[in-house]
Amino acid sequence: MAKALIGYLSSDLQTTHRLAAENSRLRSRVRELETLVTRLKEENDALVMSQATALLDLEPDDSLQEMLPV
């Protein structure tokens, strides 16, 4: 009976270590993905600003004059 309990406890410790390692790996991957999302949001904001600036800097031409109210 004692050997069965010791074997059970030993395998339980191995499972705990394996789960802790997996948990650590997953936390690391989540941090990587959060960093990627932040970087992509910053790039997107920069692209939106540059596009908005380009649209605001357009010289009104005849095609745009048609859209302006009278």
Beta strands, then each sheet from edge to edge (+ up, - down):
end
